[in-house]
Amino acid sequence: MKDFEFYSAPKNANLKFYKLHDLDPKYLKDVAELLAEEWEARTAAGRMRVLEESKNSLPIHFALLDLDEAIGHIKLSRCLGDENAFYAESVIVSKSRRGQGLGTVIMRLSERYISEYLAPEAEKARMVLSTLDSAKFYQKIGYEPCYPMTKTKHSPMSEMYIRQSRLVTQEKTFITKYKGQDQYWLHKLLF
């Protein structure tokens, strides 16, 4: 397996995509603030604890940097019951940088990471996500409706993963409810 250092974003030499746990700890705070810009529900300390869980074996948090500024984030986890499915969450671009194609850059670089590092041998690896308000964006970049999935931080070979997988029931719908809002489930096959 190749060693992942970072990906340069196509067409922009200043953009770099790093695993958060490989960066200087100052970026944890920067990314926590970026996430708080969008979602205020979690305390700063709680958000920092979640970001500190980033590791090579999943969950992995990634930061999109423009020079030394954190401008984007995504977290990848494993999905229960499908070892070739990876759940994307907390996909965010700084409010001041939206509309510049950076969300697409984050998604493309995440897809590439899955294909090259997490599931290089898989014929049907896929990225799964849910969204309350961005379904049109994801559909525009190739994501299609799918059934809901459950994320986990456990390895498919672990006893906990196996036990949890037996408990998962698959809802036969593409839209679920989250706090009274429609939550859209989408996925993309990665070849």
N, C-alpha and C positions, 0 to 999 in steps of 0.2 A: 504494500500500500504506500502510495506517495505521502509525503509529509505536507500537510496543509499549513501554509503561513498566512496568506491572504489572497484574495482575488482582486485584481484591478477591474474596475468597471469599464466596459467597452465605451469608447468614444470620450472618455474623461479620465485623464491620467491622475487627477487629484483625488478621485473616489477610490477608497479601499474598503474591503469587506473582511472583517476580522472576527474570529471567535473571541467573545468578550473576556473569557478567562485567560487569554494569551496577551491581553493588553495591560498597560499600566493601570493600577487600581483607581486612578482618578477618573477613568472612563466609566466605572460603575456608577459613580455619582452623577456624571453627565447623562448617562442613559436613564438612570432613575428619574432625573428631572425631565427628560424628554417624554418618558412614559406618563409622568404626573401631569404634563401639559395636556394630555388627552384624557386620562382616567385618574380621577382624584380619589377613588374609593379606598385605596390602600395607603397606609402610612409610609413615610419615607424609609423608616427602619425595616418595615415589612417588605417593601419593594427591594431594598438592598439585599435582604436575606435571600429572596427569590433569585436575584441576579447572580449572587455568589454561588448558587447551585450549578452554574454552567460548568460543563465538563465534556470531554471528548466522547464519553459513552452515552450521552443524552441524559437530561435535556441540555441542549446547546443554545446559548444566547449569542447572537451575532450583532455587531455594530457596523453601520455604514458610516465611514468617516470621510469628510471633505477636508483634506489637509489634517489638522488636529482637532476638528470639531465633529462631535457625534451628531449626525443628522438623521439617522434611521436605526431601526431595530427590528429583529424577528427572533422568535424562540421556536425551536424545533424539538418535538417530543415524539415518542413512539405511540402508535395506536394499538389498543388491545385487540387481539384476535386476527391481526393482519400484520405480520412482521415486515412486510414491504410497504406499509403505509406510515407516513410521517405527518404529524399534526403541526401545522403552523399557527402560531398565535402571537398576539401583541405585535402585529405588523404595524409599524408607525414611521411616518416621515415628519420631521419638524414642520410645524405649521407655516413657518416662514419660507420653507423650501418646497411646498406642495405645488403640483402642476408642472413640474419639471421632468417628469418621467422617473423619479427616484423610487417610487413604489414598484414600478416594473423592474427596475434594476435590482432591488432587494429580492423580489420574487425569482427572477432569473438566476441570480447568484445562489440563492438557496436551493433551487431545483438542481443546479449544477453540482452543488456540494452533495446533495443526496445521491445523485447519479454516480458521482466519482468516489465518494468516501463511505457513505452509509449503506448503499445498496448497489455496489458496482456489478454484482452478478445477477441481480434480479431482472427478470424479463418484464415485470409489471410493477415496478416501484411507482408510488404515487404520493403526492402531497395533498393533504386534506385540510380544510379550514372551515370555520364558520364565521359569519359576519352579520351584523345588524344593519349596516348601512352602506356597504361597499360591494354588493353582489354584482352590479353592472361593471365595475372596474375589473373584478376578477374574471368575469365572463369574457370581457374584451381581450384579456391576455390568455385565454384558452381554458379556463376552468369551467367545469360542468357540474350540474346538480348531482349530489350523491346522498346516500343515507348517512345519518349521524354516526360518529365514531366516538369512542372514549379514549382519552389520552392516558399514558402511564409513563413513569420514569424508570420502570423495570425492564431489564433485558428479556428477550423472548425465551432465553434458556433458564431463567430463574423460576423457582417454585412459585413466587408471588405472582409473576406474570401468568403462569399456567393456571393458577387458582382464580385470578381475576378474570381471565378470558372465559372461563366456564360460566361466570355470572353475567356476562354481557348479553343483553338482549338487543337485537337490531330493530329499531323503529323503521317502518316502511314509509317514510316521508322524507321530503327534502327540506321542509320548513318546520322548525320547532318554535316553541315560545321561550323567551328569556326575559324575565322581569316585564312581562306583558307585551314585549315587542317580538316581531317576526325575526327569527334567526335562520339565515340561509346557510345550507351546507353545500360545499362545493369541493371538487377534487380535480386533479389533473394527472393523467398518466405520464410518466417520465420515461422516455426511451433513450 
